[in-house]
Amino acid sequence: MDLYQVATEAGRQRRRRRIGRGRGSGCGKTSGRGHNGCGQRAGWRIRGLQEGGQMPTFRVLPKRGFSNAQFQTQYSTVNVGALEAAFENGAHVTAQALKKAGLIRHLRDPVKILGDGTLTKRLVVDVAKYSKAAEQKIKAAGGEARIGTT
């Protein structure tokens, strides 16, 4: 089979719109932009907060109280079962080792170990935080749960 024998599906490759090529093209004169106003000008895009002269919703709704959300600590979480699958017996588990194993995405967030799954291997785990169940499972397997900085 050669390339010229491969037939494309009908309508698969859509022809590009030729803008401003006269009335017969269907996109002549104003080139599909309409008459006057910002939408006709180059570089203008509608932004989500503009409501056409109506009072914007974010100004209508009251703002009250205080939210602590911006100050909360975001943790990268890893389950004990994932440690069992990713590391050998006697391994030293740190944030860098977890990143290398593909269990966390990046090193900017501190790591927290959660207790889902089982652990039979002796691991020395050195991360920022543990759930109670995770700490118990690591110690029950003969490992060590250290509090590190990452």
C-alpha positions in Angstrom: 0.0 0.0 0.0 1.2 3.5 -0.9 0.3 6.9 0.5 -1.8 7.8 -2.6 -4.0 4.8 -1.9 -5.0 6.0 1.6 -8.4 7.8 1.3 -9.3 10.3 3.9 -12.8 10.4 5.4 -15.1 13.0 3.8 -15.1 16.2 5.8 -12.1 15.2 7.8 -9.9 18.2 6.7 -12.0 21.3 6.9 -11.0 24.2 4.5 -9.8 27.3 6.3 -12.0 30.4 6.2 -10.8 33.0 3.8 -11.6 36.3 5.6 -12.3 39.6 3.8 -12.4 38.2 0.2 -15.6 39.8 -1.0 -19.4 39.3 -0.5 -19.5 36.0 -2.3 -17.2 34.3 0.2 -19.7 34.9 3.0 -17.0 36.6 5.1 -16.5 39.9 3.2 -16.8 43.6 4.3 -16.7 43.3 8.1 -15.0 39.9 8.0 -17.4 38.2 10.4 -16.7 40.8 13.1 -20.0 42.8 12.9 -20.4 46.6 12.9 -18.5 49.0 15.3 -17.7 48.4 18.9 -14.8 46.7 20.7 -15.5 43.3 19.1 -14.5 44.7 15.7 -11.1 46.0 17.0 -8.0 43.9 16.9 -6.6 42.5 20.1 -9.9 42.8 22.1 -11.3 39.7 23.9 -14.3 39.5 26.2 -13.3 39.0 29.8 -15.4 36.9 32.2 -16.3 39.7 34.6 -17.8 42.2 32.1 -21.5 42.2 32.1 -22.3 44.9 29.6 -23.1 47.8 31.9 -25.0 45.7 34.5 -23.5 45.9 38.0 -21.0 43.0 38.1 -21.9 40.1 40.3 -18.7 40.3 42.4 -19.7 43.9 43.3 -23.3 43.0 44.2 -22.5 40.1 46.5 -21.4 41.0 50.0 -17.9 40.2 51.2 -17.9 39.2 54.9 -15.6 37.5 57.4 -12.2 36.0 57.0 -11.0 32.8 55.2 -8.0 30.9 56.4 -7.8 29.0 53.1 -4.8 30.9 51.8 -2.7 30.1 54.9 -3.4 26.3 55.0 -0.6 23.9 54.4 -1.0 21.7 51.3 0.5 18.2 51.6 1.5 15.7 48.9 0.0 12.5 50.2 1.3 8.9 49.8 -0.4 5.8 51.2 1.5 3.0 53.0 0.4 0.5 50.3 2.3 2.6 47.7 5.5 2.5 49.8 5.2 -1.3 49.9 5.0 -1.5 46.1 7.7 1.1 45.3 10.5 0.4 47.8 12.7 -2.6 48.8 13.1 -3.9 52.3 15.4 -1.6 54.4 15.1 1.4 52.1 15.4 5.0 53.3 12.3 6.9 52.1 12.6 10.6 51.7 10.7 13.2 49.6 13.4 12.9 46.9 13.1 9.1 46.8 9.3 9.4 46.6 9.7 11.9 43.6 12.1 9.5 41.9 9.7 6.6 42.4 6.9 8.7 40.9 4.7 8.8 44.0 4.7 12.6 44.3 4.7 15.2 41.6 7.0 17.9 43.0 9.1 18.7 46.0 7.6 22.1 46.9 4.8 20.6 49.1 5.6 18.7 52.3 4.8 15.0 52.3 2.3 13.2 54.5 2.1 9.4 54.7 -1.5 8.0 55.1 -2.4 4.6 56.4 -4.3 3.0 53.5 -2.9 -0.4 52.5 -0.5 -2.9 54.2 3.2 -2.7 54.9 5.4 -5.8 55.5 8.8 -4.2 54.6 11.1 -2.5 57.1 11.4 1.1 55.9 13.0 4.2 57.4 10.6 6.9 56.4 11.7 10.5 56.8 8.9 12.9 55.8 7.0 15.9 57.3 3.9 14.3 58.7 2.1 10.9 59.3 -1.4 9.8 60.1 -1.7 7.8 63.3 -2.5 4.6 61.3 0.4 5.1 59.0 2.9 5.6 61.9 1.5 2.4 63.6 1.9 0.3 60.4 5.4 1.5 59.8 6.5 0.7 63.4 4.6 -2.6 63.4 6.6 -3.7 60.3 9.9 -2.9 62.2 10.5 0.3 60.4 11.1 3.9 61.6 8.9 6.9 61.2 11.0 10.1 61.4 9.7 13.6 61.2 11.8 15.4 58.5 11.5 18.9 57.0 10.0 17.7 53.6 
